[in-house]
């Protein structure tokens, strides 16, 4: 029996699609690790439930209830039938004490999430939708871009944009087409090749000036 099966025997539970695992504001005493399926993490913003992320296998969530002992800061609902490891504070402590690699992985993941949150906040400071789209592309190039002989290649899922930056898909696609026509990037499905990030940065500055002072 593999390590995953042993873990699932000890801590695993199956949850059908639609199961509410916890609600924002509740006191929580468990964290979860996804073995299969997907989980939607959401938060209420001005009386509207906004999906912040859809997590998949290998991801963990709900850990802040154990680490900080504070109420849940978001809600979690099973998006696709899921197999989850359900871990209480005592088990979590034993896992961290007994395996430094788990602790390091967790610290890295939490740091990554903080960095993403910072980037999202910075993006929302840009007033107009066009600037937000360009800023998001530059941010993606910086954090997860793969250098090519000419430019940078980056994964950029247009369908994720409304959730991340509050700009609808049609507006994102329209801006990508405009950037492609200008020769700043090339698009292939959910992958972009940005030929010159400095030029793209100049274009962002131009958009910002235009937004502040009207047509130049």
ABEGO torsion letter per residue (X at the ends): XBAAAAAAAAABBBBBBGBBABBBGBBBABBBBBABEBBBBBBBBGGBBBBABBBBBGBBBGAAAAAAGBBBABBBBBABBBBBBBBBAAAAAAAAAABAAAAAAAAAAAAAAAAAAAAAAAAAABABAAAAAAAAAAAAAAAABBBBABEBBBBBBAAAAAAAAGBBAAAAAAAAAAAAAAGABBBBEABBBBABAAAAAAAAAAAAAAAAAEBX
